Amino acid sequence: MSQQDPVVKIVGAGPGAPDLLTLRALRALEQAEVLVWTDSLVNPQVAALAPEPCERIRTSSLTLEEVMAVVLERAKAGQRVVRLHDGDPCLYGALNEQICRLADAGVAVEVVPGLSAYQAAASALQQELTIPGLVQTIVLGRAGGRTGVPERESLGRLAALQASLCLYLSARHVEEVQQELLQHYPAETPVAIGYRVSWPDQWIQVVPLTDMARLSRERGLIRTTLYVVSPALAGTTQARSRLYSASHSHLFRGGA
């Protein structure tokens, strides 16, 4: 590929706060000549990091076909195109469809990862989601909804692990979600409900699983909402990582 070949950068904007962008994402934005951005989900402050002359195209009212037509037209005209996604493009971002269309048109792609909302939520709560002896697995999933999920990935099967379960795109179905989770998690299991995590109007609260649906409805949450269901959120002072234990030896440190 020569320097003249068109390249589209698909960039993760992170959960919302501009200072949670990666340095690579920031550089891509600063060099963009065309910004095609998910204005319904991305913080406008992030989009504003593109230079003043940059053409800005909002995608909230466009179909994927219309979005890709614009991206391809600008890229083939030799312009530096940034397709800006909320969160991480590799999670629920229609990334595969976009890459396939770009590949069919002979346009190269660079994907820039972004911090995900579950990471920002755990950080805001100052909580580790993998605590030794309690929970060591994080599952990212969603309720079925209109898109649906494969039967082998049904919410019941995910919940049966009793891992730290992070649910995206599920607020519209919160009653059914809570009912299913209660079949697998104890009723008092903590659930962090995060709305617009890391935005200026961020709201996060940890409640028992039995209050998950009620509080979501009271707050009118239907979108930009994340649920983190995890025994780790209860907190514990007993667990200890072996990596930092004085009795544990490894390549860089001898054991006691």
Long-range contacts (C-beta under 8 A, 24 or more apart in sequence): 1-108, 4-78, 5-108, 6-75, 6-76, 6-78, 6-81, 6-107, 6-108, 7-75, 7-80, 7-107, 7-108, 7-109, 7-110, 8-71, 8-75, 8-81, 8-82, 8-83, 8-102, 8-107, 8-108, 8-109, 8-110, 9-80, 9-81, 9-82, 9-83, 9-109, 9-110, 9-111, 9-112, 10-83, 10-85, 10-89, 10-95, 10-98, 10-99, 10-109, 10-110, 10-111, 10-112, 11-82, 11-83, 11-84, 11-85, 11-89, 11-112, 11-114, 12-85, 12-86, 12-87, 12-88, 12-89, 12-90, 12-112, 12-113, 12-114, 12-115, 13-37, 13-38, 13-42, 13-43, 13-46, 13-84, 13-85, 13-86, 13-87, 13-114, 14-46, 14-87, 14-88, 14-114, 14-115, 14-116, 14-120, 14-198, 15-86, 15-87, 15-114, 15-115, 15-116, 15-117, 15-119, 15-120, 15-121, 15-197, 15-198, 15-199, 16-42, 16-43, 16-46, 16-86, 16-120, 16-196, 16-197, 16-198, 16-199, 16-202, 17-43, 17-120, 17-198, 17-199, 18-43, 18-45, 18-46, 18-49, 20-115, 20-120, 20-198, 21-46, 21-49, 21-114, 22-112, 22-113, 22-114, 22-115, 24-112, 25-112, 25-114, 28-82, 28-110, 28-112, 29-82, 29-84, 31-80, 32-80, 32-81, 32-82, 33-74, 33-79, 33-80, 33-81, 34-74, 34-79, 34-80, 34-81, 34-82, 35-82, 35-84, 36-67, 36-70, 36-71, 36-74, 36-81, 36-82, 36-83, 36-84, 37-82, 37-83, 37-84, 38-84, 38-85, 38-86, 41-86, 41-224, 42-84, 42-85, 42-86, 43-199, 46-84, 47-84, 50-82, 55-79, 64-94, 64-97, 64-98, 67-98, 68-98, 68-101, 68-102, 71-98, 71-102, 72-101, 72-102, 72-105, 72-107, 75-102, 75-107, 76-105, 76-107, 85-114, 86-114, 87-114, 87-115, 87-116, 87-117, 88-113, 88-114, 88-115, 88-116, 89-113, 89-114, 91-116, 91-140, 91-168, 92-142, 92-168, 92-169, 116-140, 117-168, 117-194, 117-197, 117-198, 117-226, 118-166, 118-226, 118-228, 120-194, 120-197, 120-198, 121-192, 121-194, 121-197, 121-204, 121-226, 121-228, 122-192, 122-228, 124-194, 124-197, 124-198, 124-202, 124-204, 125-192, 125-204, 125-206, 125-233, 127-192, 127-232, 127-233, 127-235, 128-232, 129-164, 129-228, 129-230, 129-232, 130-164, 130-232, 131-232, 131-236, 131-239, 132-239, 132-240, 132-241, 132-242, 133-238, 133-239, 134-231, 134-232, 134-236, 134-239, 135-162, 135-163, 135-164, 135-230, 135-231, 135-232, 136-163, 137-161, 137-163, 137-164, 138-163, 138-164, 138-166, 139-163, 139-164, 139-165, 139-166, 140-166, 140-168, 141-165, 141-166, 141-167, 141-168, 142-167, 142-168, 142-169, 142-170, 143-167, 143-169, 143-170, 143-172, 143-173, 143-176, 143-177, 144-173, 145-169, 145-170, 145-172, 145-173, 155-180, 155-181, 156-180, 156-183, 156-184, 159-183, 159-184, 159-185, 159-229, 160-184, 162-231, 163-230, 164-228, 164-229, 164-230, 164-231, 164-232, 165-227, 165-228, 165-229, 165-230, 166-226, 166-227, 166-228, 166-229, 167-226, 167-227, 167-228, 167-229, 168-226, 170-225, 170-227, 171-216, 171-221, 171-222, 171-223, 171-225, 171-227, 172-222, 172-223, 174-212, 174-213, 174-216, 174-217, 174-221, 174-227, 175-213, 177-212, 177-213, 177-227, 178-209, 178-210, 178-212, 178-213, 181-209, 181-212, 181-229, 182-209, 182-210, 185-209, 185-229, 185-231, 189-229, 189-230, 189-231, 189-234, 190-229, 190-230, 190-231, 190-233, 190-234, 191-227, 191-228, 191-229, 191-233, 192-226, 192-227, 192-228, 192-230, 192-233, 193-219, 193-221, 193-225, 193-226, 193-227, 194-225, 194-226, 194-227, 194-228, 195-219, 195-221, 195-224, 195-225, 196-224, 197-226, 206-233
